[in-house]
């Protein structure tokens, strides 16, 4: 795994895109602080840049680096959730401007995946993590289902867990600073 972390890290530092397994689905990723790399993700997915992308962080410390005010409820939700959960937070910071939604929110998950943890930790930054498909197409459930255009469009494919079946994206909730909670995706 260390070789794959080092290879992916090198690509991310150069502003490139990686294709990698997460705790949910195969993802297209880049350094979340690199606006040019984020632009490449939108182009590859053929997705409007007004539609936000999810980021992965290692832990609470890194979460605080990217969100100004984390509602107390977020920690409780993260602690009790039995499945992967992405939370949309207000007041995003220290991220590429084109990654932050127009309402200044950002969707972030702390993944339960050793590769994602180690890579984000080595990068010392959030990782973009968007499903490995062209916008509007079904999310691939396995590496074998990833479209050739995606495979050709990234700079590095992580050579781990190619046999993994991923049939569930994360749940998404919006946790606003004013106390309003919205379930976006169950």
N, C-alpha and C positions, 0 to 999 in steps of 0.2 A: 504493500500500500504506500510506503514512503516514496518509492519511485514515481508512482502516479501523482502523489501530492506535489512532488518537486516539479514534474513535467507540467502539470496544470498551473502551478504557481508561476512558472516562467512565462507561460502564455498570457496569464492574467496581467502580470506586471508589464508586458509588452502591449497591452491594450487589446488582446485577442479574445476570442470566444471559445468556450469549452462546452462539450456535451458531457454531462455527468449524472450518475445516479444519486438521487436524494432519498429522504425517508418516505417520500410519496411517489413521485413519478420521475422519469428521466427529464432532466432540465437543461436548458441552454443558459449558460452563465457567463458573467463577466464581473470585473471589479465595479462595485456599485458607486464608486467615487469617480469613475472615468466616464465623462459625458460622451466622448467619441465611441467608446466601447458600447455604451448603452444605445447609442444611435445605430450601431451595427446590429444589435439584437432586434430592434424594431424593424429594421430593413429585412433581416433574414426571416422574421416571422410574418412579414408583410402586414404589420399591425400599425394602426394609427398611434402616434406617440402621445395622444391624449389619454390612452388607456394605460393605466398604471401597471407596473410589474411588481412581483413579490421579491423580497430580499431575505436572505438567511443571515443570521448572526450567531455567534458562538454561545453567548450567555447574557445575563442581565447587564454586565459591565458594558458589553458592546452595544446592547440595546440602548442604554443611556447615552452612548456616543451619538446615536442617530435619531433619538426622540427627545425633545426638550423636556416635556412633562409626561411621565408615564403614570396613568391612573393606577391607584392601588389595586383595583379590581383585576388589572392585567396579570399581576403576579398570581393571584388566586386562580384565575382562569387557566393560566399556563400550568400551574401545579396540579389541578384536578382533572385536566383534560386527558382522556384516555386514548385519544387519537390525535394526529398532527393538527395543530390549529394555527392559523395565520390571523394576526390581529392588525387591523388598520388603525394607525395612531394619528392624532393631530400633531402639528408642529414638528415636521421632519427637519433634520439638519445634517450637515456633513456628508451629504450624498450628491451625486451628479444632479444638477437642476432639472434635467429632462427625465429623471427617474421619479421625481416628486410630483404628485398629482396637482392639478390646478388649485385645489382647495387646501394645499400644503399638507396633505396626508401621505403616509407611506405604509405599505403592507409588509409586515415583518414576521418571520417565524424563526423559532429556535428549534432546529431539527434534531431528531434523535437518530443521528447517523454519524459514525466515527469519521468517515472520509470528509463529509461536509464540515464537521467541527474542526478537524485538523487543518483543512485547506483555508477556511475563514480565519482561523487563529494565525496561521503562517502569514496570510495576507494582511492581517490586522485591519480588516475592513469587511463590510457586508458584501455578500455575493448576490448578484442577481440570480434569480431562479424562476424561470418561466418554462412552462411545458414545452417539450421538444416537438412542436408541430407548427405548421403554417396557421396563422390566425383563421378561425372558422372551421378548421379541420378537426376531427376527433383527436383527443389526447392519446398518444400511443401507450398501450398497456405493457409493452416490452420493448427491448432494444430492437428486436427484429421488425417491429412495426414503424420505426422511425423512417420518415420519408428520405429518399436519397438527396433531395435538395437541402435538407437540414444537415445531413451527414457531410455533404460537400461544403456547406456554408460555414462550418465551425473550423477553428484552427487546431483543435485537439479533441480527440474522443478518449475519455478516461476508460482504461481497460480494466474495469472492475464490474462485477455483478451483471454481466450481459445476459445472464439467464433469469434475472429477477423479473417477476410479474408484478406490475404496479397498476392496481385497478381503482385506487382511491386517491384523488387529490385531497389536499387539506381542507378542513372546514375554514371558513373565513367569517370573522365578525368585525364589525366596526365599533370601536370603543372610544367615543368622543370625550373630550375633557369636561363637557357639561353633564356627563353622567348617562347620556343616551347610549344604549347598546342596540345594534342592529345585526341580525343574522343575515349575512350575504349569501353564504353557501354552506349547507349542512354537511 
